[in-house]
């Protein structure tokens, strides 16, 4: 249903993407750019975010002009830094207004994925009568999007549960924004080709970089002498140093990063996927006809425990939830799945 967003924002001459911060927020923005390119849209695209950030690097890789503004990330509202927030917010609003004046705010639309700094950009856009669209991926709305919802023209939601955080008349549920390659039947790989090597049970592990070491360590501990399965494990840059630790697991490819093309193709041939509760990743893993069975280990300290509530929605579709505190049972969970035909005959 991403075409609904494209049909609206493609009518504007200037499209301004806002923020990112993590891969789960950055990738949907890159995916929207790809959809715009596929529709041969000629709008000028810009990106506003934080200096020295993942989104700035992503914008550079995608050849998108990037503007940075001041921001303040609060891991908790109990931090003394919250006293500085009003000042940083005001500074960010004025910086964003100047950026919009540079871009030109006539025939301009803003699309935001939330996270720190997006509030300042959203308020600046609202003050200049620039339409503001936001996308809330999760079942539980984040702090920034809750604030932005007040100023938003349109609120796109990943889950029906998100409506309770916003004015319902602004909301429309469209699901997740994922790369168009996940809908492609013929996936062309333009660089490194990663493939399964055996006909054993294929287990794909894609958990992102942050907070995933516990899952990787559990796999190393429980499957060190195992040769029952074949593994492909995407570690992420923060866990790159763990590659050698997987060397003693038979039929295991531990790699730093999977391209979207490789991921889309591998999913089609995976039996099981171990993942976190990121809304974008969960959607990527289950969009095709050949869906792997998910074992979702939600990040226990995700904001508002949103990953767990995302996982609950997939449990309704016959996927499995494993608490991080129960990771010692991962081997038994996989074994039980493989030996239980009930899981493989359910309509997922």
C-alpha positions in Angstrom: 0.0 0.0 0.0 3.1 2.2 -0.3 1.6 3.5 -3.6 -0.8 5.6 -1.5 2.0 7.7 -0.1 3.7 7.9 -3.5 0.5 9.1 -5.2 0.3 12.0 -2.8 3.9 13.1 -2.3 4.8 12.7 -6.0 2.5 15.6 -6.8 4.9 18.1 -5.1 8.0 19.7 -6.7 10.1 19.3 -3.6 10.1 16.2 -1.3 11.9 16.6 2.1 12.6 13.4 4.0 13.2 13.8 7.7 15.5 11.9 10.1 16.3 8.3 10.4 18.8 7.6 13.2 18.6 3.7 12.9 18.4 1.3 10.0 14.7 0.6 10.7 13.9 4.3 10.1 16.4 5.0 7.3 15.6 2.0 5.0 11.9 3.1 4.5 13.1 6.5 3.3 15.5 4.9 0.8 12.7 2.6 -0.2 10.4 5.5 -0.9 13.1 7.1 -3.1 13.3 3.9 -5.1 9.5 3.9 -5.6 9.7 7.5 -6.8 12.4 6.5 -9.2 10.4 3.6 -10.5 7.5 6.0 -11.2 9.9 8.3 -13.1 9.1 11.1 -10.7 11.1 14.3 -11.3 10.7 16.0 -7.9 13.7 17.3 -6.1 14.5 15.2 -3.0 16.2 16.5 0.1 17.0 15.0 3.5 17.1 16.7 6.9 18.8 14.9 9.8 21.7 15.0 12.3 25.3 15.6 11.4 27.7 12.6 11.8 24.8 10.2 11.5 23.7 7.1 9.7 21.1 9.1 7.7 23.7 11.5 6.5 25.8 8.6 5.2 22.7 7.1 3.6 21.8 10.4 1.9 25.4 10.6 0.6 25.2 7.1 -0.8 21.8 7.9 -2.5 23.0 11.3 -3.8 20.4 13.1 -1.8 21.2 16.7 -0.7 21.5 16.7 3.1 20.9 19.4 5.7 21.7 18.9 9.3 20.1 20.6 12.3 20.8 20.7 16.1 19.1 17.9 18.1 19.1 16.3 21.5 18.4 12.5 22.0 16.9 11.7 25.3 17.2 8.1 26.3 15.0 8.9 29.3 12.9 12.0 30.3 14.6 11.7 33.8 17.9 12.8 32.3 19.0 16.3 33.4 19.5 17.0 29.6 15.7 17.4 29.4 16.3 20.9 30.8 18.1 21.8 27.6 15.5 20.3 25.3 13.3 23.5 24.9 16.4 25.5 23.8 17.6 22.9 21.3 14.1 22.5 20.0 13.7 26.2 19.3 17.1 26.3 17.7 16.2 23.4 15.5 12.9 25.1 14.4 14.7 28.2 13.3 17.4 26.1 11.5 14.7 24.1 9.7 12.8 27.2 8.7 16.0 28.5 7.1 16.5 25.2 5.2 12.9 25.4 3.9 13.6 28.9 2.7 16.6 27.7 0.9 14.8 24.8 -0.7 11.6 26.8 -1.4 8.5 26.0 0.6 6.0 26.5 -2.2 4.9 23.1 -3.6 7.0 21.3 -1.0 6.0 18.3 1.2 7.7 16.8 4.2 7.8 13.1 5.0 9.0 12.1 8.4 10.0 8.8 10.1 10.3 10.4 13.5 13.2 10.3 16.0 15.0 13.2 17.6 15.0 16.4 15.7 12.0 15.5 13.6 9.8 17.5 15.9 11.6 20.7 15.2 11.4 20.1 11.4 7.7 19.2 11.7 6.9 22.4 13.6 8.9 24.5 11.2 7.0 22.9 8.3 3.6 23.5 10.0 4.6 27.2 10.7 5.3 27.6 7.0 2.1 25.8 5.9 4.1 23.0 4.3 2.2 19.6 4.4 3.6 17.2 6.9 3.2 13.4 6.5 4.5 11.0 9.1 4.8 7.2 9.2 4.6 5.3 12.5 5.9 1.8 11.9 5.2 0.3 15.3 2.2 -0.8 17.3 3.3 1.7 20.0 3.9 5.2 18.8 7.2 6.8 19.6 7.6 10.1 21.6 8.5 12.2 18.5 5.7 10.9 16.4 3.2 11.5 19.1 4.2 15.1 19.2 4.4 15.4 15.4 0.9 14.0 15.1 -0.5 17.3 16.4 1.0 19.1 13.4 0.8 16.4 10.8 -1.4 16.7 7.7 -1.5 12.9 7.3 -0.5 10.0 9.6 0.4 6.7 7.9 0.4 3.6 10.2 2.1 0.2 10.2 -0.5 -1.3 12.6 -4.1 -0.7 13.4 -3.1 -0.3 17.1 -1.3 2.9 16.2 -4.6 4.8 15.8 -5.1 5.2 19.5 -2.1 7.6 19.7 -3.4 10.1 17.1 -6.5 11.8 15.8 -8.2 9.0 14.0 -9.4 11.1 11.1 -5.7 11.8 10.1 -4.8 8.2 10.2 -4.6 5.4 7.5 -3.1 2.0 8.0 -0.8 1.0 5.1 1.6 -1.4 6.8 5.3 -1.1 6.4 7.4 0.7 3.8 9.8 -1.9 2.4 12.1 -2.0 -0.6 10.4 -2.8 -3.9 12.9 -5.6 -4.4 11.0 -7.7 -1.9 8.0 -7.8 -4.3 10.2 -8.7 -7.3 10.0 -12.2 -8.7 13.3 -11.8 -10.5 16.0 -10.4 -8.2 19.2 -9.4 -9.9 22.3 -9.2 -7.8 24.8 -6.6 -9.0 27.6 -7.5 -6.5 28.5 -10.1 -3.9 26.3 -13.2 -4.2 25.4 -15.0 -1.0 23.6 -18.3 -1.2 22.7 -21.4 0.7 25.2 -24.3 0.3 23.2 -27.3 1.5 19.7 -28.8 1.6 19.6 -28.8 5.4 17.2 -26.7 7.3 18.0 -23.1 6.4 18.1 -20.7 9.4 18.5 -17.0 8.6 19.5 -14.7 11.5 18.9 -11.0 10.9 18.7 -8.9 14.1 20.3 -5.6 13.3 23.5 -4.3 15.0 22.2 -2.8 18.2 21.5 -5.1 21.2 21.9 -8.3 19.2 25.0 -9.7 20.8 23.0 -11.8 23.3 21.3 -13.7 20.4 24.6 -14.3 18.7 26.3 -15.5 21.8 23.4 -17.9 22.5 23.8 -19.4 19.0 27.5 -19.8 19.5 27.0 -21.5 22.9 24.2 -23.8 21.9 25.2 -24.8 18.4 29.0 -25.0 18.7 29.0 -28.7 17.8 25.9 -28.8 15.7 25.8 -29.8 12.0 22.0 -30.3 11.7 21.3 -27.0 10.1 22.7 -24.4 7.8 23.0 -20.8 9.0 23.4 -17.4 7.4 23.9 -14.8 10.1 23.9 -11.0 9.4 25.9 -9.5 12.3 25.7 -5.8 11.6 28.7 -3.5 11.8 28.7 -3.3 15.6 29.2 -7.0 15.9 31.7 -7.5 13.0 34.4 -8.7 15.5 32.3 -11.8 16.2 32.8 -13.4 12.8 35.6 -15.8 13.8 33.5 -17.0 16.8 31.1 -18.7 14.4 33.8 -20.6 12.5 33.4 -23.8 14.5 29.7 -24.1 13.6 29.3 -26.3 10.5 27.5 -24.8 7.5 27.5 -21.3 9.0 28.1 -18.1 7.0 28.5 -15.2 9.4 28.7 -11.9 7.5 28.7 -8.2 8.5 25.9 -7.1 6.3 23.3 -8.3 3.8 22.2 -6.2 0.9 18.5 -5.8 0.4 18.8 -7.9 -2.8 20.6 -10.8 -1.0 18.2 -10.6 1.9 15.1 -10.7 -0.4 16.4 -13.7 -2.2 17.6 -15.7 0.8 14.3 -15.2 2.6 12.6 -17.1 -0.2 14.7 -20.2 0.6 14.7 -19.9 4.4 12.9 -22.3 6.7 13.3 -20.3 9.9 14.4 -16.7 10.6 15.6 -15.5 14.0 15.0 -11.8 14.4 14.2 -8.9 16.6 10.9 -7.1 16.7 11.7 -4.3 14.3 8.5 -3.6 12.3 10.4 -3.1 9.0 12.4 -6.3 9.3 9.3 -8.4 10.3 7.5 -7.1 7.2 10.5 -7.9 5.0 10.7 -11.4 6.3 7.0 -12.1 5.6 6.1 -10.3 2.4 6.7 -13.1 0.0 4.9 -16.4 -0.9 7.6 -18.5 0.8 7.6 -17.1 4.3 10.1 -18.6 6.9 8.8 -19.3 10.3 9.9 -16.4 12.6 11.4 -16.8 16.0 11.1 -13.2 17.4 13.3 -12.2 20.2 12.2 -8.7 21.0 14.7 -6.2 22.3 13.7 -6.0 26.0 14.7 -2.3 26.4 13.1 -1.0 23.2 11.2 2.2 23.7 7.8 1.5 25.4 8.6 -2.2 24.8 7.3 -1.7 21.2 9.2 -4.6 19.8 7.3 -7.0 22.0 4.0 -5.6 21.0 5.0 -5.8 17.3 5.9 -9.4 17.9 2.5 -10.2 19.4 0.9 -9.2 16.1 3.0 -11.8 14.3 2.3 -14.4 16.9 -1.3 -14.2 15.8 0.0 -15.3 12.3 1.5 -18.5 13.9 5.0 -17.2 14.3 6.9 -17.7 17.6 8.0 -15.4 20.4 11.1 -16.2 22.5 11.9 -13.9 25.4 15.5 -12.8 25.6 15.6 -14.1 29.2 14.7 -17.6 27.7 17.4 -17.6 25.0 18.9 -20.7 26.5 15.9 -22.5 25.0 16.7 -21.4 21.5 18.0 -24.8 20.4 14.9 -26.6 21.8 12.6 -24.1 20.2 14.2 -24.7 16.8 14.1 -28.4 17.2 10.5 -28.4 18.3 9.5 -26.3 15.3 11.2 -28.7 12.8 9.6 -31.7 14.5 6.1 -30.2 14.6 4.3 -30.4 11.3 1.6 -28.1 12.7 3.8 -25.1 12.3 4.5 -25.8 8.6 0.9 -26.5 7.6 -0.6 -23.3 9.1 -1.5 -20.5 6.6 1.0 -17.8 7.4 
